[in-house]
Structure formats: structure tokens, C-alpha cells
Amino acid sequence: MLPVLKRRSDKLRSQVKEAEDEEKALLTKYREESMDVERLKAESLSVYILKTIGRYEGKLDKETEQMLAAKMEYDKAVEKLRELKQQRSEIEERLAVLTQENRIYEEELEKREDYIRNNMASQASAKYREFEKEQDLLSRELAETEEAVTAAERVVNTADAALGHLDSADGWATYDVWFNSGILGHIAKYDHMDNAEEAVYRLKSQLESLRSELEDINISEIVDFTGIDPTTRAVDFWFDNIFTDLSVRSRIREDGENLRMLRGRINGLISRLENKKSSLKSRIGAIESKKKELIIETQPEG
């Protein structure tokens, strides 16, 4: 597990650096588009749009639209960076534990090697090293598979979070269709849509990580999600009537259904990966038994 996690940690360190550079560049662009960045960073995009529409009597000028586009791109970069840093933190914690355990492992490995070198016949020694090599390959594959399972479970958890917000947005959208909930209803609905979009930003980053982990174990699984279309909100903001309300509700439900389909596929993938893990553990255990039998059966020379 240790070399696998070290390689993953190095890769994440590089990805975090790239994401930090992207976040800084987008923040600079965002600052150029807005004179009130700090306030906008503190409040949700939907709330700001509602206030802006009220201020300009329902119309957004080109400059404001450019600022909103910069805000959305910046939000995506922030969520991606946060997700990558979280993954890096988790791996570094695991590396710290494994590094301590590695000292014990190295001591045991040295004892085994000394025993094989000094006490076992050359034919038995060669056979033992063959077992060790095979076991090492299987152990690395097991570690890679476990990392893929972790990445897949992270996707499922984020999909669940996004679905929770979409279900809440759907409830407010339904209420809006029949009872015209007004600006407070709009804010509640779009606040949940904002949260769902943030979760989807994290989801996309997690899907990239999952695809990378699957490539490491030679699994070609197409896992992707197009995301929530932000223009759905714009249409609802600018043309607030029962027809757009129905359209927004329909789109929310469509996004939710797509997320449920993705979650189902990932859960199926996790089941296959778990079966692969069980098979690898069984094969590793069988080799370990053969190694022990070889040591027991081999009599030291002299």
C-alpha cells in the first residue's frame, strides 16, 4: 500500500498546485469583473442575481453577465481545489501511519531474507523468492483496487449530497408552480440548486480521480456526469411564469434522475471491485500458506 499511496500523493501534490494556479487566475479575472468581490464571495450566486435583477428592474447588462460568468468559473475552481486538498490530506494521514508500520515490516523482511539466505537450500530459496515476487505483484494490485473503491465511494457520497439538495429544490419548485412562493421561495429553491451545483463540481473532480484509479488496474469504465445546466436558473430568473416554473422543475428532476443513474453505475462498479479485492486476498493468502509450508518443509543445512 505504501508505494501506491506515495505515488498517489505525489500526483495529488501536482494536481493541487495546478488547481491553486487556476484558482488564482480565475480570482484575478473575477476581481477585474467585479468591484465588490469580497461581498460576492460571501453570498450565494443565486441571491446576488436576485438582488441584481431587483436593482436593474429585471435586466442584466453585459458587464454584469460577464461578472456572473467569472463568479461561476471561480466557484468551480474553488470546489475542485478544496476536493483535491481533502484527498491529499486523507492520503497523507494514511501515509503517516503506514510509514510507522513500515519500519516493523522492514525488520521482519530482513529476518526472512536472512533466514532464506543462510538456512534454506538454493532450490527452496529460489522458490521462496518466486512466491515473494508473485505476492508482491498481487499486493500492489490489491492496494490499487482498494484506492479505486475509496474513490468510487467518495463519488457515491457526493452524488447522495447533490441528490438531497436537488430533491429539496424540486419540492420548492413544485410549490412555486402552484402557489407562486415569491422571492423567498426563489431564494430557497436556488440556494439548494447552488449547493447541488457545488456538489457536482466536487463530483466531477472525484470522477477524474476515479478514472485515474481505474486505469491503474486496467479497468476501462466510462464514468461521467455532464452536470447541472446553470442556464436553467437564468431562464427562471428572467421569465418567471408557470411555464418556466414547470420547465425548471422538469430539469431539476432530469438532473436528479441522471445522478441516480450515475450512482447506480458506481455502486455496481464498487461491487465488482469488492469481488476483485476478495479474489486478490484469497490468492495472496494461498501464496502465504505456500511460503509457510516451504519454510516448514525445508531443513536447514548441516
N, C-alpha and C positions, 0 to 999 in steps of 0.2 A: 504493500500500500504506500509506503514512504516515497519511493521514486515516482510513483504515479502522481501523488499529491504535490510533490516538489515541481514536477513538470507542469501540472495544472496551476500551481501558484505562480510560477514564472510567467505563464501565459496570461493569467489574470492581471498580473502586475503591468504587463504591457498594454492590456486592454483598458485598464483603469487610467493609465497615462494618456492613451488616445482619447478616452471619454472625457477626461479633465480638459484636454486641449479643445475638444469640440464644445464642451460646456462653456469655456471661457470665450471662445469665438462667438458663440450664439448670444452670450450675455452682452458682449460688446455691441453686436448688431441690435440686440434688444434695447440697449441704452440709447443707441442712435435713433431708434424709432419712438422712444418714449422719454418724456421729461420727468416722469413720476414713477420710476422703476420700482423703488422700494415698496410703495403702496400696492402696486400691481402684483409684486411677488408675494405679498401677504394675503391677498384675497383671491378667490377663485375667478377663473376666466369668465364663467357664465354671469356671475354677479357684476363684474365690470362691464360686460356687454350690455346687460340690462340697464345699468346706470347710464352708460354712454348713449344708448338709444333714447332714454328719457331726456337726456340733456340736449340731444340734437333732433328731437321730435321724430324718432324712428328711422333716421338716416345715418349711415356711416360713410364718412368721406374716405377717399383713397388712402390718405395718410394713416387714418385710424385702422383701416383694414390691414395695412402693412404692419402696423404695430401689433395687432392681434395675431397675425401670422407668425411674427417673430416670437411672440409670447408662447404660442403653441409649440414651436420648434424648440424653444428653450426648455419648456416643461418636459418634453420628451427626453432631451439630453440629461436633465437633472435626474429623472427617474432611472434612466439607463445607468448613469454613474452611481446612483445610490444602490441599485441592484448589484452591480459589479463589485462595489466595495463590501457589500454584505457577504457576497460569495467569497471574496478574498479573506474576510475576517473569519468566516467559518472554517475555511481550509487552513488558515494559519493557526487557529486553535487546535485543530486536529494534528497538524504537523508538530506542534509543541509537545503534545502527548506522545506521539509516535517517536519523536526524536529521543525522548527519555527512555522509552521501551527499547529503542534500537540498540542501546548500549548492552542491555541484557541479551538481546538477540545475537549481537556480535560475539559476546563472550561464549555463548552456547555454541555458535557456529564454529568458533576457533577450537573448542574442545572436541567437537565432532570431527573436524578436519584432522586434528592431531591423532585422534583415535584411528581414523581410517588410514592415515599415512604411516603410523607406527605399528599398528596391531593387525591390520587386515591384509590378506593375500592380495596380490596385484589384480587378479581377476575379479575378486569381490569388490575391491576398491573401485575399479572401472565401472562395475555395475552400479555401485552406490552413487557415483558421480553422475551416471546416466539418469538415475532416479531423481537426483537433486535438480538436474537441468530441466527435466520434464516438469517437475513440481514447481520450479521457479516460473516457467512459462505459464502454467495454469494459474498460479497465484497472481501473476500480473494481469492475466485476463480477468480473473475474479475481481481484482481491485478496480479495473476499468469498468466492469459491469456494475459494480456497486456504485461507482460515481455516476453512471448513466441512470441508475434507479433514483439516486438522490436528485439529479437534475430533473427527471420526469416527475417526481413527487412535488418538487418546487413548482413546476408548471401547473399541476393539478390544484395545488393550494391557491395559487394566484388566480386561476380560472374560477375557482369557487368564490373568491373575494369579488371578482368582477361580476359574476352572476348575481351575487347578493345585491350589489348596487343596481344592476340592470332590473332586477325584479322590483326593487323599490321605485325605480324610475318608471317602470311600467304601471305600477299602482297609481302614482301621481298622474301619469299620462291619461290613464283611464278616467280618473276623477276629473281631469281637465276637460276631457271630451264632453262629459255630460253636465258638469256643474260650473265650468269656467272659473277655475280656482284663483285666477288673478295673479298678480306679481309674486305673492308669497308662494303660491303653488308652483309657479315657474322656477323660482329660486330653488325650492326643494327638489323639483324634478331634475334641474340641470346640475345641481350640486351632486346628486347621485350619478348623473352621466359623467361629470368631471372625474369623480372618484373611479368610475368604471374605466374611463379612458386612461387614467394614471395606472391602474392595474394592468391594462392591456399594454401600455408602454413597457412595464416590467416584464409582462408575459413575452413580448417579442424578444427582449434581451435573453430571457430564460430559454426560449425556443432555440436561439442561436447557440447557446451553451449546450443544450441537449443534442442538437445536430452534431456538434463537435464531439461530444462524448460517444455518440452512436458510431461516428466514423472511426473512432479509436478501436471499436470492437467489430468493425466491418458490417454494420447494420445500415442499410440504406432505407431509412424510413422518412417519408415526406411528412413533416410536421410543420404547419404554418397556420397563421391566422391573419387575415387582412386587416382586422381592427375595426374600430367604430368610426364611422364617417362623421367628421365634425360639421359638415355642411348640413346635416340633419338639424342641428341646433340653429344654424343661421336661418334656414328656411322658416323654422318655427318662430324665431325672433321677429323676422321681418313681415311674415304673413300669418298672423295669429287668428286662425278661424278653425271651425270644426274639421275642415278637410285637411289642413296641415296637422292638426292635433291627431287625427286618425293616422296620417302618414307617419308622424313621429312615433306613435305607439307601435305601428307595424314594424318600423325599422328597429326599434328597441327590442321587440320580440324576435325579429330576424337575427339580430346580433346575439341575443341570448341563446337561440337555437344553434347558431354556429359555434358558440362557446361550448355548449353541451355536447355537440358532436366531437369537438376537439378533445374535450375532457374524456369522453368515452374511448376515443382512439388512444389517448395517452394511458388510460387505465389498462386497456388491452395490452399496450406495449409493456407496461410495468409487470403485468402477469407473465409475459413471455420472458422478460429479463429475470424475474424471480425464478422461473423454471431453469433458466440458464445458470443462475447462481447455484441452485441446488445441484445441478448436474456437475458443475465445476467442483463444488465442495466434495461431492461424492468421489470424483476422480482423484482429487488431492488426498482425501482420506485413504483411498485404496493404495496410492503410492506410498504414503506414510507407513501404512501397515507392511508393505513390501520391504521398506527400508529397515524397519524394526526386525522383521523376520531375517533379513540378510545379516544384520549385526549379531542377532542371537545365534544364528546357524554357523557363523564364521568363527573358527577357533583361532586365537592369537598364535602366531608362530613361536615355536620354542616353548 
